[in-house]
Amino acid sequence: MRDIRKVRGYTKEIEFCKKVSKRKGIYTFRTPVSGSRSLPDVFFIDSYSKTIYCVEVKSTTRSKIKIKRSQIVRLLHFCRSFRTICECIPLISIYTYNNKKWYVLEVRKDAPFYSTSILQINDNGIVVLRGHEFLNQGTKHSLWIERLLNLKRKRFR
């Protein structure tokens, strides 16, 4: 039987793709290769702004989450391969089961290759304990995607 954490991560990657691809002009691609050295979990293209977003999707039930150095390096390498063609934004998307909310952080492109990041999740949001110098919350791109992911649709009867 599969590990419950892997199943949760898998379902959140699919949910991320479905929610983001509802927006017109966005094309999402989920790369189901566990432990790949070169591909992010999800990447999507915004055809209007001609921007590629590569995303590491995380989900947690705990109050702390650790983002490994290899996952950050994977995002940065993927973005560097597109630097001459178009803009590429590396993002980390975190779903918390306790708050039932998505959080999105943007990784700066000049992030060091040696850092592992640790995040504290509370009722008010995310606090970066380690890695605050290269993880940005509240940027234009991260706010836009966070709003898109946390959008609740009203149902009419």
C-alpha positions as CSV (number, residue, x, y, z in Angstrom):
1,M,0.0,0.0,0.0
2,R,1.2,3.5,-0.8
3,D,2.4,5.9,1.8
4,I,-0.4,8.2,2.8
5,R,1.9,11.3,2.6
6,K,2.7,10.5,-1.1
7,V,-1.0,10.1,-1.9
8,R,-1.7,13.4,-0.3
9,G,1.1,15.1,-2.2
10,Y,-0.1,13.5,-5.4
11,T,-3.7,14.7,-4.9
12,K,-2.6,18.2,-4.1
13,E,-0.5,18.4,-7.3
14,I,-3.5,17.4,-9.3
15,E,-5.7,19.9,-7.4
16,F,-3.2,22.6,-8.0
17,C,-3.2,21.9,-11.8
18,K,-7.0,21.8,-11.9
19,K,-7.4,25.1,-10.1
20,V,-4.8,27.0,-12.0
21,S,-5.8,25.7,-15.4
22,K,-9.4,27.1,-15.0
23,R,-8.1,30.5,-15.8
24,K,-8.1,31.3,-19.5
25,G,-4.8,31.3,-21.2
26,I,-3.0,29.1,-18.7
27,Y,-1.7,25.7,-19.6
28,T,-0.5,23.4,-16.8
29,F,1.8,20.4,-17.0
30,R,2.3,18.0,-14.1
31,T,5.5,16.0,-14.2
32,P,4.9,12.7,-12.3
33,V,8.5,11.8,-11.8
34,S,9.3,11.3,-8.2
35,G,12.8,12.4,-7.3
36,S,13.7,13.9,-10.7
37,R,16.8,16.0,-10.7
38,S,15.7,18.4,-13.4
39,L,11.9,18.8,-13.4
40,P,9.6,20.5,-10.9
41,D,6.3,19.0,-9.7
42,V,4.2,21.3,-11.8
43,F,4.9,24.0,-14.4
44,F,2.5,26.2,-16.2
45,I,2.5,28.7,-18.9
46,D,0.6,32.0,-18.9
47,S,0.2,32.7,-22.6
48,Y,-0.9,36.3,-22.1
49,S,2.1,37.5,-20.1
50,K,4.4,34.9,-21.8
51,T,5.7,33.7,-18.4
52,I,6.5,30.2,-17.3
53,Y,5.9,29.3,-13.6
54,C,7.7,26.2,-12.1
55,V,6.2,25.1,-8.9
56,E,7.2,22.7,-6.1
57,V,3.9,21.6,-4.5
58,K,4.0,20.7,-0.8
59,S,1.2,19.7,1.6
60,T,1.4,19.3,5.4
61,T,-0.6,18.6,8.5
62,R,2.2,19.8,10.7
63,S,3.1,23.2,12.0
64,K,6.6,23.2,10.4
65,I,7.6,22.2,6.9
66,K,11.1,21.7,5.5
67,I,12.0,22.4,1.9
68,K,15.1,20.5,0.8
69,R,18.0,22.2,-0.9
70,S,17.6,19.8,-3.9
71,Q,14.0,20.9,-4.5
72,I,15.1,24.6,-4.5
73,V,18.0,23.8,-6.9
74,R,15.6,21.9,-9.2
75,L,13.4,24.9,-9.5
76,L,16.3,27.3,-10.2
77,H,17.9,25.0,-12.8
78,F,14.6,24.6,-14.6
79,C,14.1,28.4,-14.7
80,R,17.7,29.0,-15.9
81,S,17.1,26.9,-18.9
82,F,14.4,29.3,-20.1
83,R,16.1,32.6,-19.3
84,T,16.8,33.6,-22.9
85,I,13.4,32.7,-24.2
86,C,11.0,34.2,-21.6
87,E,10.5,35.0,-18.0
88,C,10.4,32.0,-15.6
89,I,9.3,32.3,-12.0
90,P,10.2,29.6,-9.4
91,L,7.5,29.1,-6.8
92,I,6.8,26.9,-3.8
93,S,3.2,26.2,-3.1
94,I,2.1,24.9,0.3
95,Y,-1.3,23.5,1.2
96,T,-2.0,23.2,5.0
97,Y,-4.6,20.7,6.0
98,N,-5.1,22.5,9.4
99,N,-6.0,25.8,7.9
100,K,-7.3,24.4,4.6
101,K,-5.5,27.1,2.7
102,W,-2.8,27.5,0.0
103,Y,0.3,29.6,0.5
104,V,2.7,30.6,-2.3
105,L,6.3,31.7,-1.9
106,E,8.5,33.0,-4.7
107,V,12.1,31.8,-4.8
108,R,14.6,34.5,-5.7
109,K,16.7,33.6,-8.7
110,D,19.9,34.4,-6.9
111,A,19.2,32.0,-4.1
112,P,22.2,30.1,-2.8
113,F,22.5,26.5,-3.8
114,Y,23.4,25.3,-0.3
115,S,20.3,26.4,1.7
116,T,17.5,24.3,3.1
117,S,14.5,26.3,4.2
118,I,12.3,25.7,7.2
119,L,8.8,27.3,7.5
120,Q,6.5,27.7,10.5
121,I,2.8,27.6,9.8
122,N,0.4,29.3,12.1
123,D,-3.2,30.8,11.9
124,N,-1.9,34.1,10.5
125,G,0.1,32.5,7.7
126,I,3.7,31.4,7.1
127,V,6.8,32.5,8.9
128,V,10.1,31.7,7.3
129,L,12.5,30.5,10.0
130,R,15.4,29.6,7.7
131,G,15.8,30.8,4.1
132,H,14.1,34.2,4.6
133,E,16.8,35.8,2.4
134,F,15.6,33.9,-0.7
135,L,11.9,33.1,-0.1
136,N,9.6,36.0,-0.8
137,Q,5.9,36.0,0.2
138,G,3.6,38.7,-1.0
139,T,5.1,39.3,-4.5
140,K,3.0,40.1,-7.5
141,H,3.2,36.6,-8.8
142,S,2.8,34.7,-5.5
143,L,-0.3,36.8,-4.5
144,W,-1.9,36.3,-7.9
145,I,-1.6,32.5,-7.7
146,E,-2.5,32.3,-4.0
147,R,-5.7,34.2,-4.7
148,L,-6.4,31.9,-7.6
149,L,-5.9,28.8,-5.5
150,N,-7.9,29.9,-2.5
151,L,-10.9,31.1,-4.6
152,K,-14.2,29.7,-3.3
153,R,-16.9,29.5,-5.9
154,K,-20.5,30.2,-4.8
155,R,-23.0,27.6,-5.7
156,F,-26.5,28.6,-6.7
157,R,-29.4,26.3,-6.3
